[in-house]
Amino acid sequence: MWKDWIRPFVRPLPQWSTVAVAPPQQVVNATLHWDGQSADVTTDHTVASLVPLVIATSLDAGQHPVLEYRDSATGKLLGVLRLTQTASVAAAETSITLYRVATGEQRCLGWPLRPWNAWLQNRLMLKNRSPQHFAPEPAAVQQLMIAYLCPRPVILVSIDTPGHRNIFPMDLIGPLQRSGLFSLALRSNNVSVPIMREVRQVALSSIPATMKAVVYKLAEYHKHPLQDWNALPFPARPSRQFGIPAAAAALRIQELAIVHSEEVGSHTLFLGRIVSDENLTEGTQLHHTAGFHQAYRRRRGTPFAEM
Ligand SMILES: Cc1cc2nc3c(=O)[nH]c(=O)nc-3n(C[C@H](O)[C@H](O)[C@H](O)COP(=O)(O)O)c2cc1C
């Protein structure tokens, strides 16, 4: 229909697409390239901060590596981030390297749709921006979308102490495989950050794709704590060692012992070790990817199941 043809030229693609993917995602792989070397970092890189946009990995890939995202089935280049090393973080006898994103480009859309869609998206971001609201610059959001080419799984993080209990969704998470550490990047103004830095124990529930609506509602607990576990809109079960309430319907419940935390830009980066891992059931997990990635897959006839 002519409307389907004309739509991309008048309306921007959604920035994010909420999709169902069987974990661990293997549809896109990420490779770091530096000084004639390269290494697969599909399970060894994460977003550590949004403002500025910082990527963490357990590799030291020199001062100016390039991070490439490719479709695993076809090898097609989907996007590139050019990085600049800023710091290294020493944690638990290992170290993590932090990289600022300098520039980036997605290749999911062809020319002229690529710059045109970015222009439409950026215009909308600037229009909807409220002065008191936390919002990265449009160029950084475009780069963040590239970092989401590897679909990012959504989990619920729960904390339980006598004076503070909470459970909220996160997707700036993941293993930094070579170091054996698992990372969480949480906005430093999240109400549970000081408690997590103190008690150093959390439970992570991998969320089935079907729980999208209920999980999005829990985003409010980034700002205020949960009053009572009985107020949760779904049944909870205690995690194996710490006994922290987690989602009973989770695909998997892991416990994280936090070994290090520090502020990185707008976020606090928590690094920890997984101390227990219960695989409860198989199924697709809620993931986020970039809207232009879903548009690319739709064009090829292989869209992700959208939630
Ligand atoms: C599915 C989902 C995943 C999220 N992941 C993270 C995260 O990894 N780190 C973080 O600091 N905030 C995360 N948030 C919280 C949001 O960034 C935001 O702070 C929260 O939804 C409050 O939104 P508001 O500031 O627009 O009111 C997530 C929210 C949702 C719904």
The ligand as an SDF file (V2000), in Angstrom:
LIG
                    3D

 31 33  0  0  0  0  0  0  0  0999 V2000
   12.3920   -2.2520   31.1580 C   0  0  0  0  0  0  0  0  0  0  0  0
   13.1620   -1.1810   31.8680 C   0  0  0  0  0  0  0  0  0  0  0  0
   14.5340   -1.3080   32.0290 C   0  0  0  0  0  0  0  0  0  0  0  0
   15.2580   -0.3070   32.7190 C   0  0  0  0  0  0  0  0  0  0  0  0
   16.6050   -0.4700   32.8950 N   0  0  0  0  0  0  0  0  0  0  0  0
   17.2960    0.4420   33.6170 C   0  0  0  0  0  0  0  0  0  0  0  0
   18.6950    0.2710   33.8720 C   0  0  0  0  0  0  0  0  0  0  0  0
   19.3030   -0.7120   33.4540 O   0  0  0  0  0  0  0  0  0  0  0  0
   19.3360    1.2290   34.5990 N   0  0  0  0  0  0  0  0  0  0  0  0
   18.6850    2.3320   35.0910 C   0  0  0  0  0  0  0  0  0  0  0  0
   19.3100    3.1610   35.7500 O   0  0  0  0  0  0  0  0  0  0  0  0
   17.3590    2.5200   34.8660 N   0  0  0  0  0  0  0  0  0  0  0  0
   16.6690    1.6050   34.1460 C   0  0  0  0  0  0  0  0  0  0  0  0
   15.3210    1.7840   33.9360 N   0  0  0  0  0  0  0  0  0  0  0  0
   14.6660    2.9500   34.5320 C   0  0  0  0  0  0  0  0  0  0  0  0
   14.4300    4.0630   33.5650 C   0  0  0  0  0  0  0  0  0  0  0  0
   15.6320    4.4660   32.9620 O   0  0  0  0  0  0  0  0  0  0  0  0
   13.7840    5.2550   34.2890 C   0  0  0  0  0  0  0  0  0  0  0  0
   14.6770    5.7760   35.2310 O   0  0  0  0  0  0  0  0  0  0  0  0
   12.5600    4.8950   35.0110 C   0  0  0  0  0  0  0  0  0  0  0  0
   11.7320    4.1720   34.1550 O   0  0  0  0  0  0  0  0  0  0  0  0
   11.8590    6.1720   35.5010 C   0  0  0  0  0  0  0  0  0  0  0  0
   11.4970    6.9080   34.3720 O   0  0  0  0  0  0  0  0  0  0  0  0
   11.3120    8.5100   34.3350 P   0  0  0  0  0  0  0  0  0  0  0  0
   12.5620    9.1000   34.8960 O   0  0  0  0  0  0  0  0  0  0  0  0
   11.1040    8.7760   32.8830 O   0  0  0  0  0  0  0  0  0  0  0  0
   10.1030    8.7610   35.1570 O   0  0  0  0  0  0  0  0  0  0  0  0
   14.5870    0.8150   33.2430 C   0  0  0  0  0  0  0  0  0  0  0  0
   13.2060    0.9410   33.0650 C   0  0  0  0  0  0  0  0  0  0  0  0
   12.4980   -0.0360   32.3960 C   0  0  0  0  0  0  0  0  0  0  0  0
   11.0100    0.1080   32.2190 C   0  0  0  0  0  0  0  0  0  0  0  0
  1  2  1  0
  2  3  1  0
  2 30  2  0
  3  4  2  0
  4  5  1  0
  4 28  1  0
  5  6  2  0
  6  7  1  0
  6 13  1  0
  7  8  2  0
  7  9  1  0
  9 10  1  0
 10 11  2  0
 10 12  1  0
 12 13  2  0
 13 14  1  0
 14 15  1  0
 14 28  1  0
 15 16  1  0
 16 17  1  0
 16 18  1  0
 18 19  1  0
 18 20  1  0
 20 21  1  0
 20 22  1  0
 22 23  1  0
 23 24  1  0
 24 25  2  0
 24 26  1  0
 24 27  1  0
 28 29  2  0
 29 30  1  0
 30 31  1  0
M  END
$$$$
